[in-house]
Amino acid sequence: MAKTPKQALKEVTEAMDRGFAKFITNTQSKLSAGSPVDTGRLASSWMISKSTPNRSVPPETGIPAERETINGVSVKVPGTNSPDVSITPYTGKITMDGTWYVSSSLPYAQKAAFDPGYLGRRGGGAGAWFTIVENNLNRDQDRIMGAELRGV
């Protein structure tokens, strides 16, 4: 039996919502995975929110690693904690209505994203970790949304 236009529209809308939710959470995961890590605070700070950016920040934990010069060689001295990354899931339903944000409100987040002195965990260098995520958004969206819509 053929679908009515109303049934077809409902299926397409549900597929779009599922795809959009996957795209948003995928973007949050990629930002977390690419963030430079010392204590894990920046990687844990990427929050999903609707209508306005989430302004909460994860608490500082432990003492971050530092660089010291020992016998003329610069070495990284670990802090009191190892990197601990915890991604905060969005607890509501993500749908394609309104304006959505994946943001970090840490005071140094923008510097970490664009300053050549910061290095991502994946070794992109020169702040390239953020640009790589940003430049792949359209491709990720097409891939994820296409997979959901093929199921309709």
N, CA, C and O atoms as a GROMACS GRO file, in nm:
protein
  608
    1MET      N    1   0.083  -0.118   0.000
    1MET     CA    2   0.000   0.000   0.000
    1MET      C    3   0.088   0.125   0.000
    1MET      O    4   0.187   0.132   0.074
    2ALA      N    5   0.054   0.219  -0.080
    2ALA     CA    6   0.130   0.343  -0.092
    2ALA      C    7   0.109   0.431   0.032
    2ALA      O    8   0.004   0.428   0.095
    3LYS      N    9   0.211   0.507   0.063
    3LYS     CA   10   0.202   0.598   0.176
    3LYS      C   11   0.124   0.722   0.136
    3LYS      O   12   0.128   0.766   0.020
    4THR      N   13   0.053   0.776   0.230
    4THR     CA   14  -0.014   0.904   0.207
    4THR      C   15   0.093   1.012   0.217
    4THR      O   16   0.198   0.990   0.278
    5PRO      N   17   0.068   1.128   0.158
    5PRO     CA   18   0.164   1.238   0.172
    5PRO      C   19   0.192   1.271   0.319
    5PRO      O   20   0.306   1.304   0.355
    6LYS      N   21   0.092   1.262   0.403
    6LYS     CA   22   0.109   1.292   0.545
    6LYS      C   23   0.203   1.190   0.610
    6LYS      O   24   0.288   1.228   0.691
    7GLN      N   25   0.189   1.062   0.578
    7GLN     CA   26   0.276   0.958   0.632
    7GLN      C   27   0.420   0.976   0.583
    7GLN      O   28   0.516   0.964   0.659
    8ALA      N   29   0.433   1.006   0.454
    8ALA     CA   30   0.566   1.026   0.396
    8ALA      C   31   0.635   1.145   0.461
    8ALA      O   32   0.754   1.138   0.494
    9LEU      N   33   0.562   1.254   0.480
    9LEU     CA   34   0.619   1.373   0.544
    9LEU      C   35   0.662   1.342   0.686
    9LEU      O   36   0.768   1.387   0.730
   10LYS      N   37   0.582   1.267   0.758
   10LYS     CA   38   0.616   1.230   0.895
   10LYS      C   39   0.745   1.147   0.898
   10LYS      O   40   0.831   1.172   0.982
   11GLU      N   41   0.759   1.050   0.810
   11GLU     CA   42   0.879   0.966   0.805
   11GLU      C   43   1.004   1.048   0.770
   11GLU      O   44   1.110   1.030   0.829
   12VAL      N   45   0.989   1.138   0.673
   12VAL     CA   46   1.102   1.222   0.633
   12VAL      C   47   1.142   1.314   0.749
   12VAL      O   48   1.261   1.331   0.777
   13THR      N   49   1.045   1.374   0.815
   13THR     CA   50   1.073   1.463   0.929
   13THR      C   51   1.143   1.387   1.041
   13THR      O   52   1.240   1.438   1.099
   14GLU      N   53   1.096   1.267   1.072
   14GLU     CA   54   1.160   1.186   1.176
   14GLU      C   55   1.302   1.148   1.137
   14GLU      O   56   1.392   1.149   1.222
   15ALA      N   57   1.323   1.114   1.011
   15ALA     CA   58   1.458   1.080   0.963
   15ALA      C   59   1.551   1.202   0.971
   15ALA      O   60   1.667   1.189   1.009
   16MET      N   61   1.499   1.318   0.935
   16MET     CA   62   1.579   1.441   0.942
   16MET      C   63   1.616   1.472   1.088
   16MET      O   64   1.730   1.509   1.116
   17ASP      N   65   1.521   1.456   1.179
   17ASP     CA   66   1.550   1.480   1.320
   17ASP      C   67   1.655   1.383   1.373
   17ASP      O   68   1.747   1.424   1.444
   18ARG      N   69   1.643   1.255   1.338
   18ARG     CA   70   1.742   1.156   1.381
   18ARG      C   71   1.880   1.190   1.325
   18ARG      O   72   1.980   1.186   1.397
   19GLY      N   73   1.885   1.223   1.196
   19GLY     CA   74   2.012   1.259   1.133
   19GLY      C   75   2.073   1.383   1.194
   19GLY      O   76   2.194   1.388   1.216
   20PHE      N   77   1.991   1.483   1.220
   20PHE     CA   78   2.041   1.607   1.278
   20PHE      C   79   2.096   1.582   1.418
   20PHE      O   80   2.200   1.637   1.455
   21ALA      N   81   2.026   1.501   1.497
   21ALA     CA   82   2.072   1.467   1.632
   21ALA      C   83   2.208   1.396   1.625
   21ALA      O   84   2.298   1.424   1.704
   22LYS      N   85   2.221   1.303   1.531
   22LYS     CA   86   2.349   1.232   1.514
   22LYS      C   87   2.459   1.329   1.471
   22LYS      O   88   2.572   1.319   1.519
   23PHE      N   89   2.426   1.421   1.381
   23PHE     CA   90   2.524   1.519   1.333
   23PHE      C   91   2.573   1.608   1.448
   23PHE      O   92   2.693   1.631   1.462
   24ILE      N   93   2.480   1.657   1.530
   24ILE     CA   94   2.518   1.745   1.642
   24ILE      C   95   2.606   1.670   1.742
   24ILE      O   96   2.708   1.722   1.784
   25THR      N   97   2.566   1.549   1.780
   25THR     CA   98   2.646   1.473   1.877
   25THR      C   99   2.780   1.430   1.818
   25THR      O  100   2.881   1.424   1.889
   26ASN      N  101   2.783   1.401   1.688
   26ASN     CA  102   2.908   1.369   1.620
   26ASN      C  103   3.003   1.488   1.623
   26ASN      O  104   3.124   1.472   1.644
   27THR      N  105   2.950   1.608   1.602
   27THR     CA  106   3.032   1.729   1.604
   27THR      C  107   3.089   1.751   1.744
   27THR      O  108   3.206   1.784   1.759
   28GLN      N  109   3.006   1.733   1.847
   28GLN     CA  110   3.054   1.746   1.985
   28GLN      C  111   3.168   1.647   2.011
   28GLN      O  112   3.269   1.682   2.070
   29SER      N  113   3.150   1.523   1.966
   29SER     CA  114   3.253   1.421   1.986
   29SER      C  115   3.383   1.456   1.914
   29SER      O  116   3.491   1.437   1.969
   30LYS      N  117   3.371   1.506   1.792
   30LYS     CA  118   3.491   1.542   1.715
   30LYS      C  119   3.565   1.659   1.778
   30LYS      O  120   3.688   1.660   1.782
   31LEU      N  121   3.491   1.758   1.829
   31LEU     CA  122   3.556   1.871   1.896
   31LEU      C  123   3.628   1.823   2.022
   31LEU      O  124   3.740   1.866   2.050
   32SER      N  125   3.564   1.736   2.096
   32SER     CA  126   3.626   1.682   2.216
   32SER      C  127   3.751   1.600   2.181
   32SER      O  128   3.855   1.615   2.244
   33ALA      N  129   3.739   1.514   2.081
   33ALA     CA  130   3.851   1.428   2.042
   33ALA      C  131   3.970   1.508   1.990
   33ALA      O  132   4.085   1.468   2.009
   34GLY      N  133   3.944   1.622   1.925
   34GLY     CA  134   4.053   1.700   1.867
   34GLY      C  135   4.113   1.802   1.960
   34GLY      O  136   4.222   1.853   1.933
   35SER      N  137   4.045   1.834   2.070
   35SER     CA  138   4.092   1.939   2.162
   35SER      C  139   4.227   1.904   2.223
   35SER      O  140   4.252   1.788   2.257
   36PRO      N  141   4.315   2.004   2.236
   36PRO     CA  142   4.440   1.981   2.307
   36PRO      C  143   4.409   1.936   2.450
   36PRO      O  144   4.316   1.988   2.512
   37VAL      N  145   4.484   1.842   2.502
   37VAL     CA  146   4.455   1.789   2.635
   37VAL      C  147   4.574   1.807   2.728
   37VAL      O  148   4.685   1.765   2.698
   38ASP      N  149   4.547   1.869   2.841
   38ASP     CA  150   4.642   1.874   2.951
   38ASP      C  151   4.572   1.806   3.068
   38ASP      O  152   4.616   1.702   3.117
   39THR      N  153   4.462   1.868   3.113
   39THR     CA  154   4.383   1.808   3.222
   39THR      C  155   4.254   1.746   3.169
   39THR      O  156   4.186   1.675   3.243
   40GLY      N  157   4.219   1.770   3.043
   40GLY     CA  158   4.095   1.720   2.986
   40GLY      C  159   3.980   1.818   3.000
   40GLY      O  160   3.868   1.789   2.956
   41ARG      N  161   4.005   1.933   3.059
   41ARG     CA  162   3.898   2.030   3.082
   41ARG      C  163   3.842   2.086   2.952
   41ARG      O  164   3.720   2.094   2.937
   42LEU      N  165   3.926   2.123   2.857
   42LEU     CA  166   3.877   2.176   2.729
   42LEU      C  167   3.801   2.068   2.653
   42LEU      O  168   3.692   2.093   2.601
   43ALA      N  169   3.857   1.950   2.645
   43ALA     CA  170   3.791   1.842   2.572
   43ALA      C  171   3.655   1.807   2.633
   43ALA      O  172   3.565   1.763   2.562
   44SER      N  173   3.642   1.828   2.763
   44SER     CA  174   3.515   1.799   2.832
   44SER      C  175   3.418   1.916   2.828
   44SER      O  176   3.304   1.903   2.874
   45SER      N  177   3.460   2.029   2.776
   45SER     CA  178   3.379   2.150   2.786
   45SER      C  179   3.283   2.173   2.670
   45SER      O  180   3.204   2.268   2.675
   46TRP      N  181   3.287   2.092   2.565
   46TRP     CA  182   3.200   2.113   2.450
   46TRP      C  183   3.058   2.069   2.483
   46TRP      O  184   3.032   1.951   2.506
   47MET      N  185   2.967   2.166   2.486
   47MET     CA  186   2.828   2.142   2.528
   47MET      C  187   2.731   2.168   2.414
   47MET      O  188   2.749   2.261   2.335
   48ILE      N  189   2.628   2.085   2.407
   48ILE     CA  190   2.520   2.104   2.310
   48ILE      C  191   2.409   2.182   2.379
   48ILE      O  192   2.374   2.153   2.493
   49SER      N  193   2.355   2.281   2.308
   49SER     CA  194   2.244   2.357   2.364
   49SER      C  195   2.156   2.411   2.252
   49SER      O  196   2.197   2.421   2.137
   50LYS      N  197   2.035   2.445   2.290
   50LYS     CA  198   1.938   2.500   2.194
   50LYS      C  199   1.909   2.645   2.229
   50LYS      O  200   1.898   2.680   2.346
   51SER      N  201   1.897   2.728   2.128
   51SER     CA  202   1.860   2.870   2.137
   51SER      C  203   1.973   2.962   2.182
   51SER      O  204   1.992   3.068   2.122
   52THR      N  205   2.048   2.923   2.285
   52THR     CA  206   2.162   3.004   2.330
   52THR      C  207   2.276   2.910   2.366
   52THR      O  208   2.252   2.796   2.406
   53PRO      N  209   2.401   2.956   2.352
   53PRO     CA  210   2.513   2.870   2.391
   53PRO      C  211   2.507   2.835   2.540
   53PRO      O  212   2.466   2.917   2.622
   54ASN      N  213   2.548   2.714   2.574
   54ASN     CA  214   2.556   2.669   2.712
   54ASN      C  215   2.678   2.738   2.774
   54ASN      O  216   2.789   2.722   2.724
   55ARG      N  217   2.658   2.812   2.880
   55ARG     CA  218   2.767   2.888   2.942
   55ARG      C  219   2.834   2.815   3.058
   55ARG      O  220   2.922   2.872   3.123
   56SER      N  221   2.795   2.691   3.085
   56SER     CA  222   2.857   2.619   3.196
   56SER      C  223   2.997   2.571   3.154
   56SER      O  224   3.024   2.549   3.036
   57VAL      N  225   3.082   2.554   3.253
   57VAL     CA  226   3.218   2.506   3.228
   57VAL      C  227   3.250   2.395   3.328
   57VAL      O  228   3.205   2.400   3.443
   58PRO      N  229   3.327   2.296   3.285
   58PRO     CA  230   3.366   2.191   3.380
   58PRO      C  231   3.461   2.249   3.483
   58PRO      O  232   3.537   2.342   3.453
   59PRO      N  233   3.459   2.197   3.605
   59PRO     CA  234   3.548   2.249   3.708
   59PRO      C  235   3.694   2.217   3.679
   59PRO      O  236   3.726   2.120   3.609
   60GLU      N  237   3.782   2.299   3.734
   60GLU     CA  238   3.925   2.269   3.725
   60GLU      C  239   3.954   2.152   3.817
   60GLU      O  240   3.901   2.144   3.928
   61THR      N  241   4.039   2.063   3.771
   61THR     CA  242   4.076   1.949   3.853
   61THR      C  243   4.226   1.933   3.853
   61THR      O  244   4.290   1.942   3.748
   62GLY      N  245   4.283   1.911   3.969
   62GLY     CA  246   4.426   1.883   3.979
   62GLY      C  247   4.514   1.998   3.935
   62GLY      O  248   4.469   2.112   3.919
   63ILE      N  249   4.638   1.967   3.915
   63ILE     CA  250   4.737   2.064   3.871
   63ILE      C  251   4.780   2.023   3.730
   63ILE      O  252   4.824   1.910   3.709
   64PRO      N  253   4.767   2.115   3.633
   64PRO     CA  254   4.806   2.077   3.497
   64PRO      C  255   4.955   2.053   3.484
   64PRO      O  256   5.036   2.097   3.566
   65ALA      N  257   4.989   1.982   3.380
   65ALA     CA  258   5.130   1.957   3.351
   65ALA      C  259   5.200   2.088   3.317
   65ALA      O  260   5.136   2.184   3.273
   66GLU      N  261   5.329   2.090   3.339
   66GLU     CA  262   5.409   2.209   3.308
   66GLU      C  263   5.534   2.165   3.232
   66GLU      O  264   5.566   2.047   3.225
   67ARG      N  265   5.602   2.263   3.174
   67ARG     CA  266   5.729   2.234   3.107
   67ARG      C  267   5.841   2.285   3.196
   67ARG      O  268   5.835   2.395   3.250
   68GLU      N  269   5.943   2.203   3.211
   68GLU     CA  270   6.062   2.241   3.287
   68GLU      C  271   6.185   2.213   3.201
   68GLU      O  272   6.182   2.127   3.113
   69THR      N  273   6.290   2.285   3.229
   69THR     CA  274   6.415   2.259   3.159
   69THR      C  275   6.506   2.180   3.253
   69THR      O  276   6.541   2.227   3.361
   70ILE      N  277   6.542   2.061   3.209
   70ILE     CA  278   6.630   1.975   3.288
   70ILE      C  279   6.752   1.943   3.201
   70ILE      O  280   6.739   1.885   3.093
   71ASN      N  281   6.869   1.982   3.250
   71ASN     CA  282   6.994   1.964   3.174
   71ASN      C  283   6.984   2.022   3.033
   71ASN      O  284   7.033   1.963   2.936
   72GLY      N  285   6.921   2.140   3.023
   72GLY     CA  286   6.910   2.209   2.895
   72GLY      C  287   6.803   2.154   2.801
   72GLY      O  288   6.792   2.200   2.688
   73VAL      N  289   6.723   2.055   2.849
   73VAL     CA  290   6.620   1.996   2.765
   73VAL      C  291   6.484   2.027   2.825
   73VAL      O  292   6.460   2.005   2.944
   74SER      N  293   6.394   2.078   2.741
   74SER     CA  294   6.259   2.108   2.786
   74SER      C  295   6.178   1.977   2.792
   74SER      O  296   6.166   1.906   2.693
   75VAL      N  297   6.124   1.948   2.911
   75VAL     CA  298   6.046   1.826   2.928
   75VAL      C  299   5.911   1.860   2.991
   75VAL      O  300   5.898   1.959   3.064
   76LYS      N  301   5.811   1.778   2.962
   76LYS     CA  302   5.679   1.797   3.020
   76LYS      C  303   5.674   1.723   3.153
   76LYS      O  304   5.700   1.603   3.159
   77VAL      N  305   5.641   1.795   3.258
   77VAL     CA  306   5.629   1.737   3.391
   77VAL      C  307   5.480   1.722   3.421
   77VAL      O  308   5.408   1.822   3.424
   78PRO      N  309   5.434   1.598   3.443
   78PRO     CA  310   5.290   1.578   3.464
   78PRO      C  311   5.240   1.649   3.589
   78PRO      O  312   5.314   1.669   3.685
   79GLY      N  313   5.113   1.687   3.585
   79GLY     CA  314   5.048   1.746   3.701
   79GLY      C  315   4.998   1.636   3.793
   79GLY      O  316   5.041   1.521   3.783
   80THR      N  317   4.907   1.672   3.880
   80THR     CA  318   4.857   1.575   3.978
   80THR      C  319   4.744   1.490   3.924
   80THR      O  320   4.695   1.400   3.993
   81ASN      N  321   4.703   1.515   3.803
   81ASN     CA  322   4.597   1.432   3.746
   81ASN      C  323   4.630   1.398   3.602
   81ASN      O  324   4.702   1.472   3.535
   82SER      N  325   4.581   1.288   3.557
   82SER     CA  326   4.598   1.252   3.416
   82SER      C  327   4.479   1.309   3.341
   82SER      O  328   4.376   1.339   3.402
   83PRO      N  329   4.490   1.324   3.209
   83PRO     CA  330   4.378   1.378   3.134
   83PRO      C  331   4.252   1.294   3.156
   83PRO      O  332   4.253   1.172   3.138
   84ASP      N  333   4.145   1.361   3.194
   84ASP     CA  334   4.018   1.294   3.220
   84ASP      C  335   3.913   1.364   3.136
   84ASP      O  336   3.870   1.474   3.170
   85VAL      N  337   3.871   1.300   3.028
   85VAL     CA  338   3.774   1.360   2.937
   85VAL      C  339   3.638   1.295   2.960
   85VAL      O  340   3.625   1.173   2.957
   86SER      N  341   3.539   1.379   2.981
   86SER     CA  342   3.403   1.332   3.001
   86SER      C  343   3.309   1.420   2.920
   86SER      O  344   3.293   1.538   2.950
   87ILE      N  345   3.248   1.363   2.817
   87ILE     CA  346   3.158   1.440   2.732
   87ILE      C  347   3.019   1.442   2.796
   87ILE      O  348   2.964   1.338   2.830
   88THR      N  349   2.964   1.562   2.812
   88THR     CA  350   2.831   1.578   2.871
   88THR      C  351   2.726   1.561   2.762
   88THR      O  352   2.718   1.642   2.670
   89PRO      N  353   2.644   1.455   2.772
   89PRO     CA  354   2.541   1.436   2.669
   89PRO      C  355   2.427   1.535   2.686
   89PRO      O  356   2.396   1.577   2.797
   90TYR      N  357   2.366   1.572   2.576
   90TYR     CA  358   2.247   1.656   2.580
   90TYR      C  359   2.131   1.569   2.624
   90TYR      O  360   2.109   1.462   2.567
   91THR      N  361   2.056   1.612   2.724
   91THR     CA  362   1.953   1.527   2.782
   91THR      C  363   1.816   1.542   2.716
   91THR      O  364   1.728   1.459   2.737
   92GLY      N  365   1.797   1.647   2.638
   92GLY     CA  366   1.669   1.666   2.572
   92GLY      C  367   1.667   1.598   2.436
   92GLY      O  368   1.760   1.526   2.399
   93LYS      N  369   1.560   1.622   2.362
   93LYS     CA  370   1.549   1.568   2.227
   93LYS      C  371   1.602   1.671   2.128
   93LYS      O  372   1.563   1.788   2.132
   94ILE      N  373   1.690   1.628   2.041
   94ILE     CA  374   1.746   1.716   1.939
   94ILE      C  375   1.663   1.701   1.813
   94ILE      O  376   1.651   1.591   1.758
   95THR      N  377   1.605   1.811   1.769
   95THR     CA  378   1.524   1.812   1.646
   95THR      C  379   1.569   1.929   1.559
   95THR      O  380   1.642   2.017   1.605
   96MET      N  381   1.525   1.928   1.435
   96MET     CA  382   1.569   2.031   1.340
   96MET      C  383   1.491   2.161   1.352
   96MET      O  384   1.468   2.229   1.252
   97ASP      N  385   1.450   2.196   1.470
   97ASP     CA  386   1.380   2.324   1.488
   97ASP      C  387   1.467   2.416   1.573
   97ASP      O  388   1.533   2.370   1.666
   98GLY      N  389   1.467   2.540   1.542
   98GLY     CA  390   1.544   2.636   1.621
   98GLY      C  391   1.692   2.638   1.585
   98GLY      O  392   1.735   2.581   1.485
   99THR      N  393   1.766   2.706   1.669
   99THR     CA  394   1.910   2.722   1.652
   99THR      C  395   1.982   2.638   1.756
   99THR      O  396   1.950   2.645   1.875
  100TRP      N  397   2.079   2.559   1.712
  100TRP     CA  398   2.153   2.470   1.800
  100TRP      C  399   2.299   2.511   1.806
  100TRP      O  400   2.354   2.562   1.709
  101TYR      N  401   2.360   2.488   1.921
  101TYR     CA  402   2.500   2.524   1.942
  101TYR      C  403   2.579   2.405   1.996
  101TYR      O  404   2.527   2.326   2.075
  102VAL      N  405   2.702   2.393   1.953
  102VAL     CA  406   2.801   2.308   2.019
  102VAL      C  407   2.912   2.407   2.054
  102VAL      O  408   2.986   2.452   1.966
  103SER      N  409   2.922   2.439   2.182
  103SER     CA  410   3.013   2.547   2.222
  103SER      C  411   3.089   2.512   2.348
  103SER      O  412   3.049   2.424   2.426
  104SER      N  413   3.198   2.583   2.367
  104SER     CA  414   3.276   2.576   2.490
  104SER      C  415   3.283   2.716   2.546
  104SER      O  416   3.311   2.811   2.473
  105SER      N  417   3.258   2.730   2.674
  105SER     CA  418   3.264   2.862   2.738
  105SER      C  419   3.389   2.882   2.823
  105SER      O  420   3.395   2.975   2.903
  106LEU      N  421   3.487   2.795   2.805
  106LEU     CA  422   3.613   2.817   2.876
  106LEU      C  423   3.679   2.943   2.822
  106LEU      O  424   3.674   2.969   2.702
  107PRO      N  425   3.740   3.022   2.908
  107PRO     CA  426   3.800   3.147   2.862
  107PRO      C  427   3.909   3.129   2.758
  107PRO      O  428   3.935   3.222   2.681
  108TYR      N  429   3.972   3.014   2.753
  108TYR     CA  430   4.081   2.991   2.657
  108TYR      C  431   4.040   2.905   2.538
  108TYR      O  432   4.125   2.867   2.458
  109ALA      N  433   3.913   2.873   2.524
  109ALA     CA  434   3.867   2.785   2.416
  109ALA      C  435   3.897   2.843   2.277
  109ALA      O  436   3.945   2.772   2.189
  110GLN      N  437   3.868   2.971   2.258
  110GLN     CA  438   3.892   3.033   2.128
  110GLN      C  439   4.041   3.035   2.095
  110GLN      O  440   4.081   3.010   1.981
  111LYS      N  441   4.123   3.064   2.194
  111LYS     CA  442   4.268   3.065   2.172
  111LYS      C  443   4.316   2.924   2.134
  111LYS      O  444   4.397   2.908   2.043
  112ALA      N  445   4.265   2.823   2.205
  112ALA     CA  446   4.305   2.686   2.176
  112ALA      C  447   4.262   2.643   2.036
  112ALA      O  448   4.329   2.562   1.972
  113ALA      N  449   4.150   2.699   1.989
  113ALA     CA  450   4.098   2.662   1.858
  113ALA      C  451   4.177   2.728   1.744
  113ALA      O  452   4.190   2.669   1.636
  114PHE      N  453   4.228   2.847   1.765
  114PHE     CA  454   4.289   2.921   1.654
  114PHE      C  455   4.436   2.958   1.671
  114PHE      O  456   4.500   2.997   1.574
  115ASP      N  457   4.491   2.947   1.791
  115ASP     CA  458   4.630   2.987   1.815
  115ASP      C  459   4.726   2.878   1.767
  115ASP      O  460   4.712   2.762   1.804
  116PRO      N  461   4.823   2.916   1.684
  116PRO     CA  462   4.920   2.817   1.634
  116PRO      C  463   5.001   2.749   1.745
  116PRO      O  464   5.063   2.646   1.720
  117GLY      N  465   5.002   2.805   1.865
  117GLY     CA  466   5.078   2.746   1.975
  117GLY      C  467   5.011   2.625   2.036
  117GLY      O  468   5.074   2.549   2.110
  118TYR      N  469   4.883   2.605   2.007
  118TYR     CA  470   4.812   2.490   2.062
  118TYR      C  471   4.818   2.375   1.963
  118TYR      O  472   4.812   2.395   1.842
  119LEU      N  473   4.831   2.255   2.015
  119LEU     CA  474   4.844   2.136   1.932
  119LEU      C  475   4.735   2.036   1.970
  119LEU      O  476   4.722   2.000   2.087
  120GLY      N  477   4.659   1.992   1.873
  120GLY     CA  478   4.554   1.895   1.900
  120GLY      C  479   4.610   1.757   1.930
  120GLY      O  480   4.725   1.728   1.898
  121ARG      N  481   4.528   1.673   1.993
  121ARG     CA  482   4.572   1.538   2.028
  121ARG      C  483   4.606   1.456   1.906
  121ARG      O  484   4.689   1.364   1.914
  122ARG      N  485   4.546   1.485   1.795
  122ARG     CA  486   4.571   1.404   1.676
  122ARG      C  487   4.690   1.455   1.597
  122ARG      O  488   4.717   1.409   1.486
  123GLY      N  489   4.762   1.551   1.654
  123GLY     CA  490   4.886   1.595   1.593
  123GLY      C  491   4.870   1.687   1.474
  123GLY      O  492   4.962   1.698   1.393
  124GLY      N  493   4.754   1.754   1.460
  124GLY     CA  494   4.731   1.842   1.347
  124GLY      C  495   4.824   1.961   1.346
  124GLY      O  496   4.862   2.009   1.239
  125GLY      N  497   4.862   2.007   1.462
  125GLY     CA  498   4.955   2.118   1.473
  125GLY      C  499   4.895   2.251   1.433
  125GLY      O  500   4.796   2.256   1.360
  126ALA      N  501   4.956   2.358   1.481
  126ALA     CA  502   4.919   2.495   1.448
  126ALA      C  503   4.770   2.520   1.461
  126ALA      O  504   4.711   2.591   1.379
  127GLY      N  505   4.708   2.464   1.563
  127GLY     CA  506   4.566   2.486   1.585
  127GLY      C  507   4.478   2.423   1.479
  127GLY      O  508   4.359   2.452   1.471
  128ALA      N  509   4.535   2.336   1.396
  128ALA     CA  510   4.461   2.279   1.283
  128ALA      C  511   4.347   2.188   1.326
  128ALA      O  512   4.257   2.162   1.247
  129TRP      N  513   4.348   2.138   1.449
  129TRP     CA  514   4.244   2.045   1.494
  129TRP      C  515   4.106   2.104   1.477
  129TRP      O  516   4.015   2.035   1.431
  130PHE      N  517   4.088   2.231   1.513
  130PHE     CA  518   3.956   2.294   1.504
  130PHE      C  519   3.917   2.316   1.358
  130PHE      O  520   3.803   2.291   1.320
  131THR      N  521   4.011   2.363   1.279
  131THR     CA  522   3.984   2.389   1.137
  131THR      C  523   3.946   2.260   1.065
  131THR      O  524   3.860   2.261   0.977
  132ILE      N  525   4.011   2.149   1.100
  132ILE     CA  526   3.978   2.021   1.038
  132ILE      C  527   3.834   1.983   1.069
  132ILE      O  528   3.760   1.942   0.980
  133VAL      N  529   3.793   1.996   1.196
  133VAL     CA  530   3.654   1.966   1.233
  133VAL      C  531   3.559   2.058   1.156
  133VAL      O  532   3.461   2.012   1.098
  134GLU      N  533   3.589   2.188   1.158
  134GLU     CA  534   3.503   2.286   1.091
  134GLU      C  535   3.492   2.260   0.941
  134GLU      O  536   3.382   2.267   0.885
  135ASN      N  537   3.603   2.230   0.877
  135ASN     CA  538   3.602   2.208   0.732
  135ASN      C  539   3.530   2.080   0.690
  135ASN      O  540   3.493   2.066   0.573
  136ASN      N  541   3.510   1.989   0.782
  136ASN     CA  542   3.442   1.863   0.750
  136ASN      C  543   3.294   1.862   0.789
  136ASN      O  544   3.227   1.760   0.771
  137LEU      N  545   3.242   1.973   0.841
  137LEU     CA  546   3.102   1.975   0.884
  137LEU      C  547   3.005   1.944   0.772
  137LEU      O  548   2.914   1.863   0.790
  138ASN      N  549   3.022   2.006   0.656
  138ASN     CA  550   2.929   1.980   0.544
  138ASN      C  551   2.934   1.835   0.500
  138ASN      O  552   2.830   1.775   0.473
  139ARG      N  553   3.053   1.780   0.491
  139ARG     CA  554   3.067   1.640   0.450
  139ARG      C  555   3.003   1.547   0.553
  139ARG      O  556   2.932   1.452   0.518
  140ASP      N  557   3.028   1.575   0.682
  140ASP     CA  558   2.968   1.494   0.788
  140ASP      C  559   2.816   1.502   0.784
  140ASP      O  560   2.747   1.401   0.797
  141GLN      N  561   2.765   1.622   0.765
  141GLN     CA  562   2.619   1.640   0.761
  141GLN      C  563   2.560   1.564   0.642
  141GLN      O  564   2.458   1.495   0.656
  142ASP      N  565   2.621   1.576   0.526
  142ASP     CA  566   2.571   1.504   0.408
  142ASP      C  567   2.572   1.353   0.429
  142ASP      O  568   2.475   1.284   0.394
  143ARG      N  569   2.680   1.302   0.486
  143ARG     CA  570   2.693   1.158   0.510
  143ARG      C  571   2.588   1.109   0.609
  143ARG      O  572   2.520   1.009   0.585
  144ILE      N  573   2.574   1.179   0.720
  144ILE     CA  574   2.482   1.135   0.826
  144ILE      C  575   2.336   1.151   0.782
  144ILE      O  576   2.256   1.059   0.800
  145MET      N  577   2.302   1.265   0.726
  145MET     CA  578   2.164   1.288   0.682
  145MET      C  579   2.128   1.194   0.567
  145MET      O  580   2.016   1.143   0.562
  146GLY      N  581   2.220   1.173   0.478
  146GLY     CA  582   2.195   1.082   0.364
  146GLY      C  583   2.165   0.941   0.413
  146GLY      O  584   2.074   0.875   0.362
  147ALA      N  585   2.241   0.894   0.511
  147ALA     CA  586   2.218   0.760   0.565
  147ALA      C  587   2.080   0.749   0.628
  147ALA      O  588   2.013   0.647   0.611
  148GLU      N  589   2.038   0.850   0.699
  148GLU     CA  590   1.904   0.847   0.761
  148GLU      C  591   1.793   0.853   0.657
  148GLU      O  592   1.693   0.783   0.669
  149LEU      N  593   1.810   0.936   0.556
  149LEU     CA  594   1.706   0.953   0.454
  149LEU      C  595   1.696   0.832   0.361
  149LEU      O  596   1.589   0.804   0.306
  150ARG      N  597   1.807   0.761   0.342
  150ARG     CA  598   1.801   0.640   0.260
  150ARG      C  599   1.709   0.534   0.321
  150ARG      O  600   1.658   0.447   0.251
  151GLY      N  601   1.690   0.542   0.451
  151GLY     CA  602   1.604   0.447   0.520
  151GLY      C  603   1.456   0.476   0.507
  151GLY      O  604   1.373   0.397   0.552
  152VAL      N  605   1.422   0.586   0.446
  152VAL     CA  606   1.280   0.624   0.432
  152VAL      C  607   1.222   0.568   0.305
  152VAL      O  608   1.105   0.589   0.276
   0.00000   0.00000   0.00000
